Amino acid sequence: MAAAASSSCGGAGCGPHCSSSSAAAVEDASAAAAAAAEKMGRLSLSRECGKCGGGGGAVAVAGGLGLCGECFRANLFGKFKLAVTSNAMVRPTDSVLLAFSGGPASRVALQFIHEMRSKAIESWDASNSQALPVFGIGVAFVDESIMYSKLKHEIEMAIEDMRSIASSLSTGVKALHIVPLEDVFSTESEDGEGRLREAVDMIGDDTGREDFLRCLRMLSLQKIAMENGYAKIMLGSCASAIACHVLSATVKGQGYSLPADVQYVDTRWEVPVILPLRDCLAQELTLLCELDSLKTQQHLDRPSNGINSLVASFIERLREDNPSREHTIVRTAQKLKPFSFNKFSADGYHDFLPSRLRPKFQKVDSDESTFSEILCLMCGSPFNESELQNLESTKHKAQKKIDLYTAHCCQSCYFQILPVGENLNEHFFSLLPKFWTGKVDTVSASHSLLR
């Protein structure tokens, strides 16, 4: 950073501290940024900021452009805000549920969406008409401690830290939801914890077990959102996580459904899911948490022993050679044709869109917005042609309900999650949440009436 106060960059989003009249303050800020980056050991350093031109230490982001701390933060916030606004992710009337895991990605997402809400409140206060409301924010944490050998007091301390983070936000959040994973299994008369443990123990494949818990996690978030009136679920999935998913899904044979998982918007669920951090790398988000002193909960990281872990290790090796590799993987996956549920229709959004974005949504036909894809019972993946043919064949010749349950699972779930043997499958499906099996029961009843 430059020492002269008159050399302020004036760039969009940059704060007044890009240039400082105090040489000592500049040196301290540069030293702090350099120390944080060196501590991370993942991002290199540049001699000067490539945006504001300030001298001193600057972190080098993917692509080779070195930025000072203020410009680096503005760059990440700009990516987040652009993703939210250009894809009409959040309307003024929405209540958004942020899935909070305690990691750097979800922590940055919480900070950024809170800042957007604070600016919206300021604009609302300054408006004469105050016609449009300001969207609300809720935070959800799915407690999976029952599945891992974590000490109880560690989880309790982590939850207390999350409560402190949520309460420290100036405009506050609508609510903080701490929900055990086993709640998706619970009914008035049944033991959710026992059913969860038994179902997971019946899965012999490590990768299948991880994927099954991921499906339950999404179901839990959907349950929280529907019960509390949230219109959107925001995930902290960043480019690094999506790059890992692209390769692991390809290895598992989920190439057909892959385009559904890498888009900004996913409306196949009861409550739509949005990914505003899709263009940000994990190491960038981690470094921002270091620079801004955003507290994270790394000890809540989930253990992984299957394909997902191997792919993550492979991606990490690629990242060491070239940090842009993750962006390359994600951009390649984005070239695949998305599904109809990977966009919002103009209905309900047109009035809230800037004029420059309205033509993009006017082209969406209302009939096109109601997708007709058959989704997997558990993971929600769209069926490919062979899976659809198998389902139609099973509907006409199935003698048992277990045959319909099995036919409503994609091939990946069938081979990695379902236990081997018809009797085991019957017991396994009897343990699953009624939210899943109830849909098949409804389709089965309708098909019987038609016949």
Beta strands, then each sheet from edge to edge (+ up, - down):
strand 1: 45-46
strand 2: 58-60
strand 3: 66-67
strand 4: 95-99
strand 5: 136-143
strand 6: 176-180
strand 7: 232-234
strand 8: 265-266
strand 9: 273-274
sheet 1: 1+ 2- 3+
sheet 2: 6+ 5+ 4+ 7+ 9+ 8-
end
